[in-house]
Amino acid sequence: ISSFQVYIIQVSVGNHQWTVKHRYSDFHDLHEKLVSEKKIDKNLLPPKKIIGKNSKSLVEKRQKELEIYLQTLLLKFPVTAPKVLSRFLHFHLYVS
């Protein structure tokens, strides 16, 4: 049986806050697109770890790292986020 971890990440933009839920592979796919389309630093995404990947401490550490990753991306695109990032963060659900 293969198991996978879903990370629940708190997103804050201005006065708006919400959560998104993604697997690490979703973050990896997002990152690959941003590296090729927007020239994001390829080392920005926390590395994939194989050993002990579902241990509670590693999951908590990676969740924090992924939150920082998303915050960094939002700082890099303060005015208009790339479409791939907007979809990943579910902006379409929160646009007023």
Buried (B, 14 or more C-beta within 10 A) or exposed (E): EEEEEEBEBEBEEEEEEBEBEBEBEBBEBBBBBBBEEBEBEEEBBBEEEEEEBEEEEBBEEBBEBBBEBBBEBBEBBEEEBBEBBBEBBEBEEEEE
